[in-house]
Amino acid sequence: MLVLGALAEAEEAPADAWTLRKCALYAQATDDALAALGVEGISPRFLEENQTFIRSGCVAPAGICAQTAQDYALADLLTMMTMNEGMASTFVPFGCEN
């Protein structure tokens, strides 16, 4: 029970400054990447799930799966952009179950 209580408290704890900064950088990178690539060919679901991740403060569990060539292009660009800002490649919310 003690472990469950600690987990619940951790989930309710406010995000630290680096987490907030990473999310702000990710949101800006998303805007910049979409401006560069455009939205043509990017699936609406991919865009919406990415926005949902951002609205969560970039802490919601995510497994946003690219389906189209443009989805992959956006995911690749965002991964490179976030790594250039000092984030680990594991920060981005992309991944597929299969």
All heavy atoms as an XYZ file, in Angstrom:
718
protein
N       0.810     -1.194      0.000
C       0.000      0.000      0.000
C       0.859      1.266      0.000
O       0.484      2.234     -0.606
C      -0.929      0.030      1.213
C      -2.099     -0.926      1.147
S      -3.071     -0.744     -0.339
C      -4.352      0.311      0.219
N       1.972      1.213      0.695
C       2.845      2.377      0.750
C       3.336      2.751     -0.645
O       3.371      3.920     -1.009
C       4.028      2.106      1.683
C       4.988      3.268      1.910
C       4.238      4.453      2.501
C       6.112      2.857      2.815
N       3.681      1.763     -1.454
C       4.154      2.027     -2.810
C       3.047      2.673     -3.642
O       3.276      3.635     -4.361
C       4.649      0.721     -3.479
C       4.957      0.954     -4.949
C       5.870      0.194     -2.754
N       1.826      2.162     -3.537
C       0.718      2.739     -4.285
C       0.472      4.185     -3.881
O       0.212      5.037     -4.720
C      -0.550      1.915     -4.104
C      -0.540      0.524     -4.733
C      -1.833     -0.210     -4.389
C      -0.353      0.608     -6.224
N       0.568      4.467     -2.598
C       0.392      5.838     -2.124
C       1.473      6.753     -2.661
O       1.215      7.879     -3.069
N       2.702      6.277     -2.696
C       3.808      7.074     -3.217
C       3.622      7.333     -4.709
O       3.901      8.422     -5.204
C       5.138      6.368     -2.954
N       3.153      6.328     -5.427
C       2.911      6.514     -6.852
C       1.816      7.541     -7.096
O       1.925      8.378     -7.989
C       2.537      5.183     -7.519
C       3.664      4.170     -7.676
C       3.114      2.859     -8.221
C       4.756      4.705     -8.574
N       0.765      7.481     -6.323
C      -0.320      8.445     -6.481
C       0.172      9.857     -6.199
O      -0.166     10.797     -6.920
C      -1.491      8.095     -5.559
N       0.992     10.026     -5.162
C       1.529     11.340     -4.845
C       2.445     11.833     -5.959
O       2.409     13.002     -6.328
C       2.299     11.306     -3.526
C       1.398     11.217     -2.316
C       2.195     11.150     -1.025
O       3.345     11.635     -1.004
O       1.665     10.604     -0.049
N       3.248     10.943     -6.525
C       4.160     11.331     -7.603
C       3.380     11.788     -8.833
O       3.780     12.729     -9.518
C       5.085     10.165     -7.963
N       2.272     11.129     -9.112
C       1.473     11.508    -10.265
C       0.824     12.875    -10.083
O       0.552     13.571    -11.048
C       0.400     10.453    -10.543
C       0.975      9.152    -11.073
C      -0.073      8.073    -11.247
O      -1.271      8.366    -11.054
O       0.297      6.948    -11.560
N       0.568     13.264     -8.856
C      -0.073     14.541     -8.584
C       0.929     15.672     -8.399
O       0.546     16.833     -8.365
C      -0.944     14.426     -7.322
C      -2.129     13.497     -7.512
C      -2.912     13.288     -6.226
O      -2.635     13.977     -5.234
O      -3.793     12.427     -6.224
N       2.215     15.349     -8.297
C       3.229     16.363     -8.076
C       3.327     17.279     -9.294
O       3.183     16.827    -10.423
C       4.580     15.699     -7.808
N       3.550     18.565     -9.056
C       3.679     19.476    -10.188
C       4.931     19.138    -10.994
O       5.909     18.621    -10.464
C       3.795     20.847     -9.529
C       4.213     20.585     -8.133
C       3.708     19.224     -7.779
N       4.881     19.435    -12.273
C       6.022     19.173    -13.143
C       7.195     20.065    -12.737
O       7.008     21.206    -12.322
C       5.628     19.438    -14.585
N       8.390     19.522    -12.858
C       9.561     20.332    -12.529
C       9.873     21.299    -13.678
O       9.291     21.217    -14.759
C      10.755     19.444    -12.191
C      11.216     18.577    -13.354
O      11.122     19.007    -14.523
O      11.697     17.459    -13.103
N      10.772     22.200    -13.437
C      11.075     23.258    -14.399
C      11.581     22.702    -15.726
O      11.214     23.203    -16.788
C      12.095     24.226    -13.807
N      12.420     21.663    -15.688
C      12.948     21.102    -16.932
C      11.836     20.437    -17.741
O      11.788     20.558    -18.955
C      14.093     20.147    -16.649
C      14.667     19.460    -17.856
C      14.889     18.126    -17.985
C      15.103     20.046    -19.095
N      15.421     17.845    -19.229
C      15.563     19.017    -19.935
C      15.124     21.343    -19.591
C      16.047     19.230    -21.227
C      15.609     21.562    -20.888
C      16.061     20.513    -21.679
N      10.906     19.768    -17.066
C       9.780     19.152    -17.771
C       8.938     20.228    -18.451
O       8.543     20.081    -19.613
C       8.909     18.330    -16.805
O       9.718     17.306    -16.229
C       7.727     17.699    -17.509
N       8.669     21.309    -17.752
C       7.910     22.419    -18.336
C       8.653     23.032    -19.514
O       8.055     23.342    -20.543
C       7.624     23.486    -17.277
C       6.715     23.055    -16.127
C       6.670     24.138    -15.054
C       5.322     22.732    -16.638
N       9.955     23.200    -19.371
C      10.772     23.785    -20.445
C      10.783     22.859    -21.658
O      10.651     23.313    -22.798
C      12.192     24.029    -19.927
C      13.135     24.566    -20.973
C      12.899     26.045    -21.196
N      13.884     26.532    -22.147
C      13.590     27.276    -23.189
N      12.353     27.672    -23.401
N      14.514     27.667    -24.023
N      10.949     21.552    -21.423
C      10.949     20.603    -22.532
C       9.629     20.652    -23.287
O       9.612     20.620    -24.520
C      11.191     19.169    -22.033
C      12.604     18.887    -21.617
C      12.847     17.418    -21.348
C      12.047     16.885    -20.196
N      12.404     15.506    -19.824
N       8.536     20.750    -22.567
C       7.229     20.777    -23.223
C       7.057     22.057    -24.037
O       6.545     22.017    -25.157
C       6.104     20.608    -22.204
S       4.527     20.200    -22.986
N       7.504     23.168    -23.501
C       7.425     24.426    -24.244
C       8.283     24.357    -25.506
O       7.858     24.793    -26.586
C       7.863     25.596    -23.365
N       9.475     23.794    -25.384
C      10.337     23.632    -26.551
C       9.714     22.681    -27.566
O       9.779     22.924    -28.780
C      11.709     23.095    -26.122
C      12.600     24.065    -25.351
C      13.775     23.328    -24.726
C      13.080     25.183    -26.274
N       9.084     21.619    -27.085
C       8.447     20.660    -27.975
C       7.260     21.298    -28.700
O       7.080     21.090    -29.900
C       8.002     19.422    -27.198
C       7.390     18.374    -28.089
C       8.192     17.583    -28.905
C       6.017     18.198    -28.151
C       7.629     16.642    -29.745
C       5.449     17.259    -28.992
C       6.268     16.486    -29.783
O       5.707     15.558    -30.630
N       6.471     22.067    -27.984
C       5.332     22.749    -28.610
C       5.815     23.706    -29.697
O       5.246     23.762    -30.793
C       4.512     23.490    -27.554
N       6.875     24.454    -29.410
C       7.432     25.367    -30.410
C       8.014     24.601    -31.587
O       7.831     24.986    -32.744
C       8.508     26.274    -29.786
C       9.045     27.306    -30.756
C       7.962     28.256    -31.246
O       7.298     28.895    -30.441
N       7.775     28.359    -32.553
N       8.696     23.502    -31.309
C       9.254     22.675    -32.381
C       8.143     22.132    -33.270
O       8.287     22.079    -34.499
C      10.079     21.528    -31.794
N       7.024     21.758    -32.672
C       5.884     21.263    -33.450
C       5.377     22.343    -34.386
O       5.161     22.097    -35.579
C       4.764     20.770    -32.518
O       5.261     19.670    -31.730
C       3.556     20.304    -33.297
N       5.208     23.551    -33.865
C       4.763     24.671    -34.710
C       5.749     24.923    -35.849
O       5.345     25.096    -37.008
C       4.596     25.945    -33.885
C       3.419     25.893    -32.934
O       2.544     25.018    -33.094
O       3.386     26.731    -32.011
N       7.039     24.927    -35.523
C       8.069     25.191    -36.532
C       8.116     24.075    -37.579
O       8.243     24.335    -38.776
C       9.440     25.348    -35.879
C       9.548     26.592    -35.012
O       8.683     27.495    -35.121
O      10.491     26.657    -34.197
N       8.013     22.829    -37.132
C       8.063     21.697    -38.051
C       6.861     21.704    -38.989
O       6.995     21.447    -40.190
C       8.134     20.385    -37.269
N       5.688     22.011    -38.440
C       4.491     22.065    -39.284
C       4.562     23.220    -40.274
O       4.097     23.104    -41.410
C       3.229     22.154    -38.430
C       2.873     20.864    -37.679
C       1.739     21.106    -36.698
C       2.521     19.751    -38.658
N       5.170     24.318    -39.864
C       5.344     25.445    -40.786
C       6.291     25.057    -41.925
O       6.084     25.455    -43.072
C       5.875     26.669    -40.031
N       7.298     24.265    -41.606
C       8.263     23.850    -42.624
C       7.704     22.767    -43.541
O       7.904     22.817    -44.755
C       9.541     23.351    -41.953
N       7.009     21.793    -42.958
C       6.519     20.655    -43.730
C       5.138     20.873    -44.333
O       4.805     20.265    -45.343
C       6.458     19.405    -42.852
C       7.765     18.834    -42.321
C       7.484     17.671    -41.372
C       8.661     18.393    -43.460
N       4.329     21.674    -43.663
C       2.920     21.774    -44.034
C       2.170     20.592    -43.441
O       2.777     19.675    -42.888
N       0.863     20.614    -43.549
C       0.068     19.531    -42.960
C      -0.437     18.533    -43.998
O      -0.985     17.496    -43.631
C      -1.124     20.067    -42.129
C      -0.636     20.839    -40.923
C      -2.053     20.905    -42.982
N      -0.230     18.828    -45.264
C      -0.698     17.911    -46.300
C      -0.018     16.550    -46.156
O       1.204     16.460    -46.041
C      -0.414     18.475    -47.690
C      -1.015     17.636    -48.792
C      -0.867     18.278    -50.155
O      -0.762     19.522    -50.236
O      -0.853     17.526    -51.125
N      -0.833     15.528    -46.098
C      -0.328     14.167    -45.975
C      -0.150     13.685    -44.549
O       0.122     12.506    -44.325
N      -0.271     14.585    -43.585
C      -0.174     14.182    -42.183
C      -1.571     13.788    -41.728
O      -2.522     14.535    -41.925
C       0.396     15.306    -41.293
C       1.795     15.690    -41.780
C       0.427     14.863    -39.834
C       2.391     16.884    -41.060
N      -1.680     12.627    -41.128
C      -3.004     12.141    -40.746
C      -3.581     12.972    -39.598
O      -2.851     13.362    -38.682
C      -2.952     10.659    -40.366
O      -2.118     10.453    -39.243
N      -4.881     13.267    -39.664
C      -5.522     14.048    -38.600
C      -5.335     13.411    -37.217
O      -5.124     14.119    -36.236
C      -6.996     14.072    -39.003
C      -6.979     13.888    -40.484
C      -5.811     12.977    -40.757
N      -5.398     12.107    -37.153
C      -5.225     11.422    -35.860
C      -3.827     11.673    -35.300
O      -3.667     11.909    -34.103
C      -5.477      9.924    -36.030
C      -5.317      9.162    -34.738
C      -5.632      7.702    -34.912
N      -5.426      7.001    -33.652
C      -5.665      5.743    -33.478
N      -6.136      5.008    -34.473
N      -5.445      5.183    -32.315
N      -2.823     11.627    -36.147
C      -1.450     11.869    -35.719
C      -1.310     13.275    -35.149
O      -0.723     13.474    -34.079
C      -0.500     11.666    -36.904
C       0.950     11.630    -36.531
C       1.528     10.493    -36.010
C       1.747     12.748    -36.729
C       2.873     10.452    -35.670
C       3.088     12.725    -36.394
C       3.648     11.574    -35.867
N      -1.876     14.252    -35.844
C      -1.829     15.637    -35.366
C      -2.569     15.799    -34.050
O      -2.072     16.457    -33.126
C      -2.415     16.579    -36.418
C      -1.599     16.776    -37.686
C      -2.401     17.563    -38.713
C      -0.277     17.470    -37.374
N      -3.766     15.215    -33.949
C      -4.566     15.358    -32.727
C      -3.898     14.691    -31.533
O      -3.867     15.249    -30.437
C      -5.975     14.807    -32.929
C      -6.852     14.915    -31.693
C      -6.942     16.315    -31.090
O      -6.973     17.307    -31.838
O      -6.970     16.430    -29.839
N      -3.374     13.498    -31.727
C      -2.709     12.812    -30.613
C      -1.473     13.586    -30.154
O      -1.170     13.639    -28.963
C      -2.351     11.383    -31.002
C      -3.575     10.488    -31.093
C      -3.264      9.068    -31.526
O      -2.098      8.772    -31.898
O      -4.191      8.240    -31.496
N      -0.774     14.208    -31.101
C       0.378     15.018    -30.730
C      -0.059     16.243    -29.927
O       0.567     16.593    -28.913
C       1.154     15.438    -31.985
C       2.510     15.983    -31.655
O       3.305     15.335    -30.995
N       2.779     17.186    -32.117
N      -1.148     16.891    -30.337
C      -1.660     18.040    -29.581
C      -2.148     17.617    -28.195
O      -1.979     18.355    -27.227
C      -2.765     18.748    -30.364
C      -2.251     19.549    -31.537
C      -1.220     20.582    -31.114
O      -1.411     21.340    -30.165
N      -0.104     20.614    -31.828
N      -2.741     16.449    -28.101
C      -3.181     15.937    -26.800
C      -1.980     15.755    -25.874
O      -2.032     16.096    -24.687
C      -3.946     14.603    -26.967
O      -5.119     14.869    -27.759
C      -4.344     14.011    -25.637
N      -0.883     15.238    -26.409
C       0.351     15.086    -25.640
C       0.834     16.447    -25.130
O       1.163     16.603    -23.956
C       1.420     14.413    -26.513
C       2.759     14.284    -25.848
C       2.955     13.392    -24.805
C       3.834     15.050    -26.280
C       4.200     13.273    -24.196
C       5.075     14.933    -25.687
C       5.264     14.034    -24.637
N       0.833     17.443    -25.999
C       1.274     18.777    -25.597
C       0.347     19.354    -24.530
O       0.807     19.895    -23.524
C       1.375     19.709    -26.831
C       2.495     19.236    -27.752
C       1.583     21.164    -26.398
C       2.518     19.902    -29.110
N      -0.963     19.223    -24.731
C      -1.927     19.753    -23.748
C      -1.772     19.092    -22.383
O      -2.092     19.698    -21.361
C      -3.354     19.591    -24.258
C      -3.747     20.607    -25.320
C      -5.241     20.598    -25.612
N      -5.723     19.313    -26.073
C      -5.789     18.927    -27.351
N      -5.389     19.745    -28.304
N      -6.255     17.747    -27.671
N      -1.255     17.870    -22.353
C      -1.055     17.176    -21.076
C       0.163     17.703    -20.326
O       0.445     17.257    -19.226
C      -0.882     15.675    -21.308
O       0.444     15.377    -21.738
N       0.882     18.633    -20.936
C       2.136     19.086    -20.344
C       3.279     18.172    -20.747
O       4.338     18.172    -20.126
N       3.044     17.377    -21.771
C       4.025     16.429    -22.307
C       4.376     15.334    -21.300
O       5.499     14.827    -21.277
C       5.286     17.146    -22.785
S       4.975     18.417    -24.032
N       3.404     14.984    -20.480
C       3.641     13.928    -19.496
C       2.705     12.740    -19.661
O       2.915     11.707    -19.036
C       3.548     14.464    -18.047
C       4.652     15.491    -17.784
C       2.187     15.049    -17.755
N       1.681     12.880    -20.485
C       0.756     11.770    -20.688
C       1.475     10.631    -21.388
O       2.278     10.869    -22.286
C      -0.449     12.216    -21.519
N       1.203      9.413    -20.976
C       1.785      8.286    -21.710
C       1.334      8.371    -23.163
O       0.174      8.656    -23.445
C       1.185      7.054    -21.036
C       0.625      7.532    -19.749
C       0.334      8.993    -19.904
N       2.251      8.187    -24.059
C       1.895      8.332    -25.468
C       2.566      7.244    -26.280
O       3.669      6.811    -25.973
C       2.305      9.706    -25.976
N       1.895      6.823    -27.286
C       2.413      5.880    -28.256
C       1.834      6.268    -29.595
O       1.092      5.510    -30.199
N       2.152      7.459    -30.031
C       1.580      7.988    -31.261
C       2.267      7.295    -32.434
O       3.472      7.414    -32.615
C       1.755      9.510    -31.338
C       1.115     10.177    -30.115
C       1.160     10.049    -32.623
C       1.445     11.648    -29.968
N       1.478      6.582    -33.196
C       2.011      5.751    -34.267
C       1.849      6.437    -35.627
O       0.733      6.722    -36.055
C       1.287      4.405    -34.260
S       1.967      3.226    -35.427
N       2.978      6.693    -36.272
C       2.964      7.276    -37.607
C       2.382      6.267    -38.593
O       2.689      5.076    -38.523
C       4.383      7.666    -38.016
N       1.543      6.768    -39.490
C       0.914      5.907    -40.492
C       1.314      6.283    -41.912
O       1.419      5.420    -42.768
C      -0.610      5.973    -40.353
C      -1.129      5.502    -39.009
C      -0.870      4.031    -38.761
O      -1.091      3.199    -39.631
N      -0.387      3.707    -37.584
N       1.498      7.569    -42.169
C       1.802      8.025    -43.522
C       3.265      8.459    -43.610
O       3.931      8.668    -42.588
C       0.909      9.222    -43.909
O       1.302     10.367    -43.117
C      -0.574      8.925    -43.684
N       3.732      8.620    -44.829
C       5.105      9.096    -45.031
C       5.306     10.462    -44.375
O       6.359     10.726    -43.777
C       5.426      9.160    -46.519
N       4.296     11.326    -44.436
C       4.416     12.648    -43.826
C       4.351     12.579    -42.299
O       4.970     13.392    -41.622
C       3.357     13.600    -44.381
C       3.702     14.126    -45.759
C       5.026     14.865    -45.799
O       6.048     14.287    -46.160
N       5.024     16.118    -45.420
N       3.604     11.615    -41.763
C       3.623     11.391    -40.307
C       5.060     11.070    -39.876
O       5.571     11.615    -38.903
C       2.732     10.223    -39.900
C       1.243     10.466    -40.022
O       0.822     11.599    -40.321
O       0.482      9.486    -39.821
N       5.697     10.158    -40.622
C       7.078      9.778    -40.301
C       8.024     10.966    -40.459
O       8.929     11.151    -39.632
C       7.539      8.619    -41.189
C       7.057      7.282    -40.710
C       5.992      6.648    -41.344
C       7.649      6.646    -39.623
C       5.532      5.413    -40.905
C       7.194      5.409    -39.176
C       6.147      4.799    -39.816
O       5.683      3.583    -39.380
N       7.823     11.767    -41.497
C       8.681     12.935    -41.703
C       8.567     13.897    -40.521
O       9.575     14.419    -40.035
C       8.321     13.635    -43.013
N       7.343     14.128    -40.051
C       7.136     15.009    -38.900
C       7.756     14.413    -37.642
O       8.450     15.106    -36.895
C       5.645     15.283    -38.688
C       5.287     16.153    -37.484
C       5.958     17.527    -37.563
C       3.770     16.301    -37.369
N       7.534     13.136    -37.409
C       8.107     12.478    -36.227
C       9.631     12.538    -36.254
O      10.273     12.841    -35.235
C       7.622     11.032    -36.141
N      10.224     12.279    -37.415
C      11.683     12.334    -37.529
C      12.202     13.743    -37.272
O      13.178     13.932    -36.535
C      12.129     11.881    -38.923
C      11.955     10.386    -39.151
O      11.746      9.629    -38.173
O      12.018      9.985    -40.329
N      11.548     14.732    -37.860
C      11.983     16.112    -37.681
C      11.852     16.547    -36.223
O      12.773     17.154    -35.660
C      11.180     17.045    -38.597
C      11.571     18.522    -38.581
C      13.062     18.715    -38.858
C      10.724     19.289    -39.585
N      10.743     16.211    -35.585
C      10.560     16.577    -34.173
C      11.585     15.873    -33.281
O      12.082     16.464    -32.319
C       9.136     16.258    -33.716
C       8.077     17.231    -34.228
C       6.684     16.707    -33.912
C       8.286     18.618    -33.639
N      11.902     14.641    -33.594
C      12.913     13.926    -32.813
C      14.262     14.627    -32.925
O      14.936     14.859    -31.910
C      13.009     12.460    -33.264
O      11.732     11.832    -33.088
C      14.060     11.701    -32.460
N      14.647     14.996    -34.129
C      15.929     15.709    -34.314
C      15.912     17.073    -33.631
O      16.887     17.459    -32.977
C      16.241     15.861    -35.797
C      16.642     14.555    -36.455
S      17.170     14.767    -38.158
C      15.606     15.054    -38.969
N      14.803     17.790    -33.767
C      14.717     19.122    -33.168
C      14.807     19.051    -31.648
O      15.483     19.884    -31.029
C      13.413     19.805    -33.599
C      13.382     20.151    -35.085
S      11.754     20.721    -35.639
C      11.831     22.445    -35.138
N      14.133     18.096    -31.051
C      14.172     18.000    -29.585
C      15.543     17.539    -29.103
O      16.019     18.011    -28.069
C      13.064     17.078    -29.052
O      13.153     15.784    -29.666
C      11.686     17.665    -29.299
N      16.179     16.663    -29.844
C      17.529     16.236    -29.456
C      18.508     17.404    -29.542
O      19.409     17.527    -28.710
C      17.978     15.053    -30.310
C      17.212     13.781    -29.970
S      17.736     12.360    -30.931
C      19.324     12.039    -30.173
N      18.311     18.275    -30.530
C      19.157     19.462    -30.642
C      18.974     20.407    -29.464
O      19.851     21.219    -29.177
C      18.880     20.210    -31.953
C      19.476     19.507    -33.151
O      20.382     18.694    -33.029
N      18.947     19.804    -34.323
N      17.842     20.311    -28.778
C      17.580     21.145    -27.597
C      18.042     20.467    -26.306
O      17.827     20.975    -25.216
C      16.083     21.467    -27.491
C      15.589     22.406    -28.568
C      16.108     23.831    -28.405
O      16.670     24.172    -27.346
O      15.945     24.605    -29.358
N      18.647     19.282    -26.428
C      19.193     18.607    -25.257
C      18.278     17.577    -24.623
O      18.542     17.097    -23.522
N      17.195     17.255    -25.305
C      16.283     16.244    -24.786
C      16.693     14.873    -25.309
O      17.240     14.755    -26.400
C      14.851     16.537    -25.234
C      14.286     17.822    -24.675
S      12.615     18.080    -25.302
C      12.808     19.661    -26.073
N      16.391     13.854    -24.545
C      16.646     12.496    -25.001
C      15.647     12.125    -26.093
O      14.526     12.641    -26.127
C      16.521     11.514    -23.839
N      16.047     11.218    -26.961
C      15.140     10.790    -28.027
C      13.921     10.073    -27.473
O      12.919      9.933    -28.162
C      15.872      9.890    -29.022
O      16.323      8.715    -28.375
N      13.991      9.663    -26.221
C      12.839      8.998    -25.588
C      11.770      9.991    -25.168
O      10.678      9.579    -24.773
C      13.282      8.185    -24.358
O      13.964      9.056    -23.448
C      14.194      7.035    -24.772
N      12.053     11.298    -25.247
C      11.055     12.287    -24.848
C       9.863     12.316    -25.793
O       8.729     12.455    -25.370
C      11.668     13.689    -24.776
C      10.652     14.765    -24.534
C      10.190     15.001    -23.247
C      10.117     15.503    -25.580
C       9.217     15.977    -23.010
C       9.151     16.473    -25.354
C       8.706     16.704    -24.065
N      10.123     12.206    -27.087
C       9.029     12.341    -28.069
C       8.023     11.221    -27.888
O       8.358     10.108    -27.471
C       9.582     12.390    -29.513
C      10.379     13.654    -29.763
C      10.396     11.170    -29.849
N       6.750     11.508    -28.202
C       5.682     10.556    -27.889
C       5.409      9.519    -28.968
O       4.328      8.952    -29.022
C       4.478     11.486    -27.732
C       4.745     12.574    -28.726
C       6.223     12.796    -28.657
N       6.369      9.247    -29.833
C       6.101      8.393    -30.973
C       6.487      6.939    -30.712
O       7.511      6.661    -30.105
C       6.852      8.913    -32.211
C       6.630     10.374    -32.426
C       7.672     11.273    -32.387
C       5.352     10.861    -32.640
C       7.472     12.627    -32.565
C       5.120     12.219    -32.818
C       6.178     13.100    -32.786
N       5.649      6.066    -31.187
C       5.918      4.631    -31.082
C       4.700      3.847    -31.502
O       3.575      4.318    -31.397
N       4.948      2.663    -32.017
C       3.879      1.786    -32.455
C       3.970      0.461    -31.698
O       5.067      0.036    -31.332
C       3.970      1.536    -33.951
S       3.845      3.022    -34.954
N       2.841     -0.142    -31.494
C       2.826     -1.408    -30.769
C       3.434     -2.542    -31.557
O       3.988     -3.460    -30.986
C       1.382     -1.769    -30.372
C       0.859     -0.892    -29.263
C      -0.488     -1.351    -28.774
O      -0.811     -2.547    -28.922
O      -1.210     -0.503    -28.250
N       3.327     -2.522    -32.857
C       3.832     -3.657    -33.626
C       5.145     -3.385    -34.251
O       5.824     -2.644    -34.482
C       2.845     -4.082    -34.700
C       2.304     -2.921    -35.520
O       2.790     -1.810    -35.451
N       1.271     -3.195    -36.275
